[in-house]
């Protein structure tokens, strides 16, 4: 049975909120040409939308690792990386770009086989691919009415939910070092290749435009 400690819940909520603030700041700075009041209004409006669009993408990726690890009988707990969140805030506010590493799931067990490690690792990117496809399917329902606040929130959720989850899937499937892709490749090269191709197609579509 999957359970969460109080510390784990705290770390998840803090990670999601910091990620939403970072992306809301960068987007507000990039699309608002008016003064401080317009910037703040847009910043506040974007935060709840980006909690869903971006925060969930990062956190559900990590929790997917946890759920599969627990299924195999291991103890797994999400821990935020405070230094990573501080670095992300610094790069966003001081340098104008973002490098987000909010935390990771730490797994404890006597022995994790190559297959178990591969399945635990692939769970995260698969969640991001699934979320990206869900958000992509919602694009026909986006409202382009500039006066529709709810429609604008929905547009932000769908657009950035697709973009961020596509990029996260492709990035984490890189078959190098500590990335999920390296563990998946060692376990099942064919499955890694199929998953990586899908993620790259989605990431290219996100990069070059959706419409």
Order of alpha helices (4+ residues) and beta strands (2+ residues): alpha-alpha-alpha-beta-alpha-beta-alpha-alpha-alpha-alpha
